Amino acid sequence: MEFAFLPVVELGRLLRQKKTSATELATYFLDRLERIGPRFNAVATVTRERALAEATQADREIGQGKWRGPLHGIPYGVKDLLATKDYPTTWGAEPYRQRKFDADATVIERLGAGGAVLVAKLAMVELAGGMGYTQANASFTGPGKTPWNPAYWSGGSSSGPGAAVAAGLVPFAIGSETSGSILTPAAYCGVTGLRPTYGLVSRHGAMALAWTMDKLGPLGRSAEDCGIVLEVIAGKDPKDASSVNRGFRMTTQSGSKFRIGVPKGADKDIQPEVAANFRAALKVLEDRVELVEDVELPDLPYGAVAGLIIAAEGASAFDDLLKDGRLSQLTAPEDRTGGYPALAVSAPDYLRALRVRRPMQRALDDFLKKFDALAVPTRTTVATPLDKPFRDGWPGVTGGANVIGPTNVVGVPGVSVPNGFGVQGLPTGLSFTARAFDEGKLVSLARLYQSRTDWHTRRPPLD
């Protein structure tokens, strides 16, 4: 049976009906990871032995009628910044290529408790981009490639999760986002990505880039799949002081209209195909959406604050590399020196940035409460070519609305869904953003859109 592009819900149904087994699914996806994964530089480590052991246990429990939930027996992969017992956790960086931890990250523990089967550690940009990379070849696994056209980037820093889900190497994956690293690969690879509210998902056992901005979340075939995964991984963790005592449950939205804000200039001076797909996507929802055009986000220095916080916290997180010279082992030439300027950030400047962020959060929350969500094109262009620096990838694109930056610095959730294709046959994305802990509205909106379109079911030309 062809399992590669089936959603989690369908794979679960096949398991319950005894039309497949967890071992069959694990073997199938392990083989795809080993056979197809190298084409896209998507895989860091295939966890074959662990996967088959977990699948065998799942089959035994399912056979005994012990059903753990919708992820029981479902294979998955994780970005290689999540600690995994007995397997390397490399952070995409040469200095850590052989490093192992003695325990799993909390997210992996929770997925295991739900019966999911870990089949791979997935590739990522080295140190999640913390040294300021400016082009795609910034990982010892090589530049991430989108399965839709391998001459183009799969997006960072969750390059492997995006490509792996798009190529049908895993049904879902866990990525991380500090400033766009779930939504960007989701858009570039034509999959669905869900960035949770800061603190909703424990980061214990995850590499820290910026402790006060990092989030972990799912990438999957659909918004429903992402919602199912978030239900399992959300919630308070005593091992992570930043985690909050809240969970997540998907709900069925009533027939009432969503009030959607469209930021000023959201589809101006961007790639024409991206703009056209954005407007077409909103039209699909017009009977369920009340659009409020040209809304303006509070005029605050989101970019400067985010940049300073990431620089200061990243310099602390990677202090060992900066001090012992191992930064020189990184793949991207610019990463070998990119961390040193952050050492000049003063403690007063860092503390000012943290203090400024509080009124930013209040101001953006006051703004977002007027809407169920904001809608924008996830990215203003399709994926950038591998052979050019990012700044030269698509010259002439100067517009769009910067939502990813502000919403990440204040920690609110977002979702990206595929909404068509642009130049070079590359996918485009539609994203919604909402107030803190309003993931339910985002998943409902995304599910509504995907119930009326088939972009999320499209398959890349792998042969």
C-alpha positions in Angstrom: 0.0 0.0 0.0 1.2 3.6 -0.7 1.4 5.2 2.7 3.7 8.1 1.9 1.2 11.0 1.5 -1.6 9.8 3.7 -2.6 12.0 6.6 -2.2 10.9 10.2 -6.0 10.4 10.5 -6.0 8.0 7.6 -3.0 6.1 8.8 -4.6 5.7 12.2 -7.8 4.4 10.6 -5.8 1.8 8.7 -4.1 0.7 11.9 -7.4 0.4 13.8 -8.9 -1.6 11.0 -5.9 -3.9 11.0 -5.2 -3.1 7.3 -1.6 -2.3 8.2 0.6 -2.6 11.3 2.9 -0.2 13.1 5.9 -2.3 12.0 4.8 -2.2 8.4 4.5 1.6 8.6 7.8 2.0 10.3 9.6 -0.2 7.8 8.0 1.7 4.9 9.0 5.1 6.1 12.5 4.0 7.2 13.1 2.7 3.7 11.9 6.0 2.2 14.1 8.0 4.6 17.2 6.0 3.5 16.3 5.9 -0.2 14.9 9.4 -0.8 16.1 11.5 2.1 19.6 12.1 0.8 18.2 13.7 -2.4 17.0 16.7 -0.3 19.6 16.7 2.5 16.7 16.1 4.8 18.0 13.5 7.2 20.6 13.6 9.9 20.1 10.1 11.4 17.7 7.3 10.7 16.7 5.7 14.0 15.9 2.2 12.6 16.6 0.1 15.7 14.6 2.4 18.0 11.7 2.7 15.4 11.3 -1.1 15.0 11.4 -1.6 18.7 8.7 1.1 19.3 6.6 -0.3 16.4 6.8 -3.8 17.8 5.5 -2.5 21.1 2.8 -0.5 19.4 1.6 -3.6 17.5 1.5 -5.6 20.7 -0.5 -3.0 22.6 -2.9 -2.4 19.7 -3.4 -6.2 19.4 -4.3 -6.3 23.1 -6.8 -3.4 22.7 -4.6 -0.9 24.5 -5.1 2.1 22.3 -3.1 5.2 23.3 -4.6 7.7 21.0 -4.5 9.0 17.4 -0.7 8.8 17.1 -0.4 5.2 18.3 1.8 3.4 15.7 2.3 6.5 13.6 5.9 7.2 12.4 7.4 10.7 12.8 10.7 12.6 12.7 12.2 15.5 14.8 14.5 18.3 14.0 17.9 17.4 15.2 18.0 19.9 18.0 15.9 17.6 20.2 17.8 15.3 22.5 17.3 11.6 21.8 18.8 8.9 23.9 21.4 6.7 22.3 21.4 8.7 19.0 23.5 11.7 18.0 21.9 15.1 18.5 24.0 17.3 16.2 22.2 20.7 16.1 23.2 20.6 12.4 26.8 21.6 13.4 30.1 19.8 12.8 31.4 20.4 16.3 28.5 18.3 17.6 28.3 15.6 14.9 29.0 12.8 17.4 27.4 14.2 20.6 24.8 12.1 22.4 22.5 12.8 25.3 21.4 10.3 28.0 17.7 11.1 27.9 15.0 12.2 25.5 13.6 15.7 25.2 10.1 16.1 26.8 8.4 16.4 23.4 9.8 13.0 22.4 8.7 11.5 25.7 5.2 12.8 25.2 5.0 11.5 21.6 6.3 8.2 22.8 3.7 8.1 25.6 1.1 8.6 22.8 2.5 5.6 21.0 4.2 7.5 18.1 7.2 5.8 16.5 10.4 7.9 16.0 12.0 7.0 12.7 14.5 9.9 12.1 16.4 12.9 13.4 15.9 15.4 10.6 18.4 17.9 9.2 18.6 21.5 10.2 20.5 24.7 9.6 23.6 24.7 11.9 22.8 26.0 15.4 19.3 27.0 14.0 20.8 29.9 12.3 22.2 31.4 15.4 25.5 32.6 13.8 23.7 34.6 11.1 23.9 32.5 8.0 23.1 34.3 4.7 22.8 31.4 2.2 21.4 27.8 2.1 24.6 25.8 2.5 24.8 26.1 6.3 24.8 22.6 7.7 27.1 19.7 7.6 24.3 17.7 5.9 24.3 20.2 3.0 21.7 22.8 1.9 18.1 21.7 2.5 16.3 21.2 -0.8 12.5 21.6 -1.4 11.1 18.4 -3.0 9.2 20.5 -5.5 12.4 21.7 -7.2 15.7 20.6 -5.6 17.5 23.6 -7.1 15.7 25.7 -4.5 15.9 25.9 -0.7 13.6 24.0 1.7 13.7 26.9 4.2 15.4 27.3 7.5 16.1 26.5 10.0 13.7 23.5 10.1 14.9 22.5 6.6 14.8 18.8 7.2 11.3 18.6 8.7 9.8 20.7 5.9 11.4 18.6 3.1 10.8 15.3 4.9 7.0 15.9 5.2 6.8 17.2 1.7 8.6 14.2 0.2 6.5 11.7 2.2 9.4 10.6 4.3 7.5 11.0 7.5 3.8 11.7 8.1 4.6 14.5 10.5 7.7 16.2 12.1 8.6 18.4 14.9 10.4 21.7 14.1 11.3 24.8 16.0 10.8 28.5 15.4 12.5 31.5 16.9 11.8 33.8 14.0 10.2 32.0 11.1 11.7 28.5 11.2 8.4 26.5 11.1 6.3 28.7 8.9 9.1 29.4 6.3 9.8 25.7 5.5 6.1 24.9 5.5 5.6 27.6 2.8 8.6 26.6 0.8 7.9 22.9 0.9 4.1 23.1 0.4 3.1 21.6 3.8 1.3 22.8 6.9 3.2 24.2 9.8 1.9 25.3 13.2 3.9 27.6 15.5 2.4 27.4 19.0 2.3 30.2 21.6 5.6 30.6 23.5 5.4 28.3 26.5 2.6 26.0 25.3 5.1 23.2 24.4 8.0 22.3 26.6 11.5 22.9 25.3 13.2 20.7 27.8 15.9 18.8 25.9 15.9 21.2 23.0 18.8 23.3 21.8 18.4 26.8 23.0 19.0 29.6 20.5 17.0 32.3 22.3 15.4 31.0 25.6 12.8 33.7 25.6 11.7 33.2 22.0 12.1 29.6 21.0 9.0 27.5 20.2 8.5 23.9 19.2 5.7 22.8 16.9 4.5 20.4 14.2 4.7 20.2 10.5 2.3 17.9 8.7 0.2 17.1 5.7 -2.8 19.1 7.1 -3.9 21.5 9.8 -5.9 18.6 11.3 -2.7 16.5 11.6 -0.9 19.4 13.2 -3.7 19.9 15.7 -3.6 16.2 16.6 0.1 16.4 17.3 -0.2 19.6 19.3 -2.8 18.0 21.5 -0.2 15.4 22.5 2.8 17.7 23.0 1.2 20.7 24.7 1.1 21.3 28.4 3.1 22.2 31.5 6.4 20.5 32.1 8.1 20.8 35.5 11.5 20.5 33.7 10.8 23.7 31.7 10.1 26.8 33.8 8.8 28.7 30.8 6.1 26.2 30.1 2.5 27.1 31.0 -0.3 25.1 32.6 -2.4 24.9 29.5 -3.2 22.2 27.0 -4.8 22.2 23.5 -7.9 20.5 22.1 -9.3 20.9 18.6 -12.8 22.1 18.5 -15.4 22.3 15.7 -16.0 25.9 14.8 -19.6 27.1 14.6 -21.0 28.6 11.4 -20.3 32.1 12.5 -18.0 34.3 10.4 -14.3 34.8 11.2 -13.2 38.4 11.5 -9.9 38.5 9.6 -7.5 41.5 9.4 -5.3 42.0 6.4 -2.3 44.2 7.2 -1.6 47.2 5.0 0.5 46.3 2.0 0.3 42.5 2.6 0.2 41.7 -1.1 1.9 44.8 -2.6 5.3 44.7 -4.2 5.7 41.0 -3.7 5.9 38.2 -6.3 2.7 38.4 -8.5 2.0 34.8 -8.1 2.2 34.9 -4.3 -0.1 37.9 -4.3 -2.6 36.3 -6.6 -2.7 33.1 -4.6 -3.3 35.0 -1.4 -6.3 36.9 -2.8 -7.7 33.6 -4.3 -7.3 31.9 -1.0 -9.3 34.7 0.8 -12.0 34.4 -1.9 -12.3 30.7 -1.1 -13.3 31.7 2.4 -15.4 34.8 1.6 -18.7 33.3 2.8 -17.2 32.6 6.2 -14.9 35.6 6.6 -15.4 39.2 7.3 -12.3 40.9 5.9 -10.9 44.1 7.4 -8.4 45.5 5.0 -5.3 47.7 5.5 -5.0 47.3 9.2 -1.7 48.6 10.7 0.3 46.8 13.3 1.5 49.0 16.2 4.5 50.9 15.0 7.1 49.5 17.4 10.8 48.3 16.9 10.1 44.6 16.7 13.0 43.8 14.5 15.6 45.7 16.6 14.3 44.1 19.8 14.2 40.6 18.4 17.7 40.9 16.8 19.2 42.1 20.1 17.6 39.4 22.2 18.6 36.6 19.8 22.1 37.9 19.6 22.6 38.2 23.4 20.9 34.9 24.2 22.6 33.1 21.3 26.0 34.3 22.4 25.3 32.8 25.9 23.9 29.6 24.5 27.0 29.0 22.3 29.5 30.4 24.7 31.7 27.3 24.5 32.0 27.5 20.7 32.8 31.2 20.8 35.5 30.7 23.5 37.3 27.6 22.3 37.4 28.4 18.6 35.3 25.5 17.4 33.1 28.1 15.6 35.7 27.7 12.8 34.4 24.2 12.1 30.9 25.4 11.0 29.9 24.9 7.3 28.9 28.4 6.2 31.9 30.8 6.1 29.8 33.6 7.5 28.8 31.4 10.5 32.5 31.0 11.5 32.7 34.6 12.5 29.0 35.6 12.8 28.7 35.0 16.5 31.4 37.2 17.7 29.7 40.6 17.3 27.0 39.4 19.7 29.6 39.4 22.5 29.5 43.2 22.3 25.9 43.3 23.4 25.8 44.9 26.8 23.7 43.7 29.7 21.9 47.1 30.0 21.0 46.9 26.3 19.7 43.3 26.7 17.6 44.2 29.7 16.2 47.2 27.9 15.1 45.0 25.1 13.4 42.6 27.5 11.6 45.6 29.2 10.5 47.0 25.8 9.1 43.7 24.8 6.5 43.9 27.6 4.6 46.9 26.2 5.1 45.4 22.8 3.2 42.3 23.9 0.4 44.4 25.4 0.1 46.6 22.3 0.0 43.7 19.9 -2.5 41.8 22.0 -4.7 44.9 22.1 -4.4 45.0 18.3 -5.0 41.3 17.7 -8.1 41.1 20.0 -10.0 43.0 17.3 -9.8 40.0 15.0 -10.0 36.2 15.1 -6.8 36.2 13.0 -4.5 38.2 10.7 -4.0 36.8 7.2 -0.9 37.4 5.1 1.2 35.5 2.5 3.5 33.4 4.6 6.5 34.5 2.6 6.6 37.3 -0.1 8.4 34.9 -2.6 8.6 31.3 -3.3 11.7 29.4 -2.1 15.1 31.0 -2.9 17.6 29.4 -5.2 20.4 27.4 -3.7 23.2 29.1 -5.7 22.6 32.6 -4.5 22.7 34.5 -1.2 19.2 35.1 0.2 19.4 38.8 -0.5 20.0 38.1 -4.2 17.5 35.3 -4.5 14.5 37.3 -5.9 15.6 40.9 -6.5 12.9 43.5 -6.8 10.6 42.2 -4.1 10.5 45.0 -1.6 7.0 44.9 -0.2 4.7 42.7 1.9 3.8 42.9 5.6 6.3 41.8 8.2 4.2 39.7 10.5 6.6 36.8 11.3 9.1 39.0 13.1 6.7 40.9 15.4 4.6 37.9 16.2 7.7 35.9 17.2 9.1 38.5 19.4 5.9 38.7 21.4 5.3 34.9 21.3 1.9 34.5 19.6 0.9 31.5 17.4 0.7 31.2 13.7 -0.1 28.6 11.0 0.9 28.3 7.4 -1.0 26.3 4.8 -0.2 25.7 1.1 -2.3 27.8 -1.2 -1.0 27.3 -4.7 2.2 27.5 -6.8 4.4 30.2 -8.2 7.4 30.5 -10.4 9.4 27.4 -11.1 6.5 25.3 -9.9 7.3 26.2 -6.3 4.6 26.3 -3.6 3.3 29.4 -1.9 1.8 29.7 1.6 -1.1 31.4 3.4 -0.7 32.2 7.0 -3.0 33.1 9.9 -1.8 34.7 13.2 -3.9 35.0 16.4 -3.6 36.1 20.0 -1.7 34.0 22.5 -3.2 30.6 23.1 -5.8 31.0 20.2 -4.4 28.0 18.4 -7.9 26.7 18.2 -9.0 29.5 15.9 -6.0 29.1 13.7 -6.5 25.4 13.3 -10.2 25.9 12.6 -9.5 28.5 9.9 -6.8 26.3 8.3 -9.0 23.2 8.4 -11.9 25.2 6.8 -9.6 26.4 4.0 -8.2 22.9 3.5 -11.7 21.4 3.4 -12.4 23.6 0.3 -9.1 23.2 -1.5 -6.7 20.4 -2.3 -3.3 22.2 -2.3 -2.3 20.3 0.8 -2.9 17.0 -1.0 -0.5 17.8 -3.9 2.6 15.6 -4.3 6.0 16.8 -5.5 7.5 15.2 -8.7 9.9 12.8 -7.0 10.5 10.4 -9.9 
